[in-house]
């Protein structure tokens, strides 16, 4: 296994960068993804919350927060964050439908309403 394929190495590296620059948004986003990918959902949620605080107008930050909240089994909070992401311009309907992080929300009536807002009306 190379260092590039070792999430533990990557996490350690990016954590050390973040210690030197706690507001480095790109690193916060990367760490959030790595934590989530390795099952550290609470740590991923912490990074996503931090990113939203630093970038409140960023649609992707709110979308990632919605994913972390959904994985944390907090559907109401996840829907609110997802709504905010959409209000800020998030519009990747295809990914929204297939994103495994949002699986727990897909039967939620409000999730369906949000989808219908995004899908083109024929």
Buried (B, 14 or more C-beta within 10 A) or exposed (E): EEEEEEEEEBBEBBBEBBEEEEEBBEBBBBBBBBBBEBEBBEBBBBBBBBBBEBBEEBBBBBBBBBBBBBBBEBBEBBBBBBBBBBEBEBEBBEEBEEBEBBEBBBEBEBBEEBBEEEEEEE
